[in-house]
Amino acid sequence: MQEVVPVNSPHKNSPDTRLLDALAARNSSTRLKAAMMAGTQPDPGLVDALLARCAIEPDFFVRDMLTWALTRLPPEVTVPGLRAELRSEHAQARSQALHTLSKIGDENVWPAITRSLLHDADDEVARSAWRAAVVLVPAGEKEGLAVELATELGRGDRYVRLSLSRALVALGDVIGPALQTGFASADPMVRAHARATERLLHDPDSGFDEAVDVAKRVVALGSERVEGTAC
């Protein structure tokens, strides 16, 4: 296993080359330790290397540690590079940058969460954009964001739909008017997803699958309520 050594370069913009090598090691455990070291001893000179690794790192746990390492640096050092990654042609680069920005929580980044990211063709990018958006959105723009997100109702598999419902619910009661459009959709999946999201909003303790089952019964019956069960 490749040894991971501390960052001790005397030059701020010249990180230890052994740590850089460890970040790209074949062994995921070595990469994980290197990312942990990068966060334990934050070095602004590592930003480019950490961003580049985020774009290609195949291991989820390593990616999460890379994000943590980036959050340990001052936002003025990391945010410009992360914003640039949002325009990358590589989906993972966009997704991981969005995830990291949501962890940093700098509200000045809000204008960079564009409609194209919210509706990205890649599900992981879209999911990351939804999560980042609800963290960064100014209070006065929550209703507009709810309307934008509601156009994605019915998209994807269970995990994608759950991510969207959670994002909408995080916005609170302002999502009511946006859900009304979903209720009126000609697509039964969109209607069921909107109903399930409404149920989660009013009953957070109900599971998503239970909410979907109730919503599907509502849609199948063509009714606003299932007997004995409010949606």
N, C-alpha and C positions, 0 to 999 in steps of 0.2 A: 504493500500500500504506500502510496506517495505521501511523504511527510508534508504537513501543513505548518508553515512557520508564521510568526507574527509579522505584522507590517511595521517595519522599523526604518524605512528609507528616510534619509535626512532631507530629501527633496519632496515637497508637497505634491508635485505633479509627476513624480517618478515612483510609483508603487513598486513594492518588492516583486521581482519577476517570478520568484518561486511561488508566490501566492497566485499570480496570474496563471501560471502553469497549472496549479492545483485546481483553479476554477474550471479549467478545460480538461481535467483528467478523465480517463476512461471510466474509472470507478466512481459511482454516484456518491458513495460514502465520503470519499476524498473531496468531491465537489461540495458536498453538504458542509463539511468541516471548514472548507475554505470560505464559503459564504458566511458561515457563522463567525469566522475570524474577521472577515471584512466588516461585519456589523459590530463586533466587539471592540475593534480598534478602528473607528471610522476614518477613512482617508479620502479626501475629495479627488485625489488622483485616480481613484478606482471607479469613478462614476461611469466612464465610457465602457470599461470592461464589464461592469455589472449590467449595464443596459444591453450590451451586445450579448451577454450570456442569457439574459432573460428572453431574448428573442428566439433562442434555439434550444434552451435547456429542456430535455425530455422528461425529467423527473419532477413530479408535483412538489415534493417536499423541498427539493433544492430550489425550485422557483419561489416557493414561499419564503425561504430563508434569504434569497436574493432580494426579494421585496423588503424584508425586514432590514437588511443591510442598507438599502437605499433610504429607508425612512429614518435611519440613524444619522443621516447627513442633513445639513441645513437645506430647507426647501429651495433657497435661492441657488443652491448648487445642483440639485437634482431635477427640479421642475422643468427648466428649459429643455433638458434632454428628454424627459418623459413626454413633454408636449410634442417634440419632434417625432417621437416614436409613434404617436397617434396617426401620423401620416405614412407610416411604413406600409410597404406592399405585403409584408408578412403578417398574417393574422395573429400569430402568437405574440409578436412584438406589440401590436395594438392592444391585445387583450391584457397582457401583463402590465403594460404602461397604465391602462385604465385602472386595473386592480391596485397598482401602487399609488396612483393619484388619489384613489378613494381612501387609502390608508393614511396618506399625508393630510388630506382634508383641507387643502388650501382653496378657499372659495373663489379666489381670483382665477382659478383654472376653469370655472364654469363655462365661459364662452368657447372653450376648446372642445366641449362635449357636444359635438355637432349632430345634426339630424342623420347624417350619413353613418355615424357611429351607432346611434340608437337603432338604426335599421340595417346595420351591417349584415351582409349575406352569411357571414360566419356566425354560427350560434354562440360560440364562446365569446367572441368579441361583443356581440349584442348584449349578452348577459352581463358582461363586465361593464359595458356602457350604462346599462340600466342601474346597476348597483352604484356606480360612481355618480350618476346623475342625481339620484335621490339623496346622496350625501352632500353634494356640492350646490344643488339648486337653491337660489335665493328664495325667500319666503314668497315674494310677489310673483314668482314664475312657476309655482307648483302646479297651478291649474293648467297652464299651458303644457307643462311636462306630462301631466296626467293624460291630456288629450293625445299627445304624441305617443305615449306608451300604449294607450288603449288601442291604437291602430294595429298593434302586434298581437292582440288577443287571438288565441287559436293557433299560434305559431308553434311548430316544433313538437318535441316529445314531452313526456311528463316533466323532465328536469327543466326544460326551457320554459314551459308554462308555469311551473312552480316559481322560477326565478322572477318571471314577469309579475305574477300575483304578489309576491313578497315586495317587489319594488313599488307596485301600486299601493299596497296596503301601508307601506312606510310613509307615503305621502299624506295619509289620513283621509278625512271626510271630503276633501276637495276632489276626490276621484269620482264622487257620485255622478255628476253630469257626464263625465267621460264614459262611465260604465253604461249609461242609458243608451249610448250609441251601440254598444256591444249587445245589449238586450234586443235591439231592433234588427240585428244582422240577419241576413238570409242564411248564413252559415250556422248550422246547429252547434258546431264545435266552438265557434266564437261566442255564441249565446251561453253555452255551458261554462266556458271559461270565465266569462263576465259574471255569471251567477256565482260560480265558485269563489271568485275574488271578492264579491260582495259579502258572501257568507264569512269568509276569513276576516274581512274588515270588522264585521260586527261580532264575530265569535272567534277570536284568535286561537282559542284552545281547541277548536275543531281541526282535525287533520286535513291536509290538502286533498287526500284521496277521498275522505268522507265528504268533503265539500263538493268535489267533482261528481261523486255518485248522486248526491242530492240534486245538484244542478242538472245533471243529465235527466233525472226523473222529471224535473220541472219542465225541461225543454220537450221531453217526449210526450208529456201530457198537454203541452201547449198552454200551461197555466203559470201564473205568477207564484203559486205556492203548491207544495205537496202537502196533502192533508196531514195536519198535526206537526208539520215541520216548516218553520219559517226560514226563508232564504235571505 
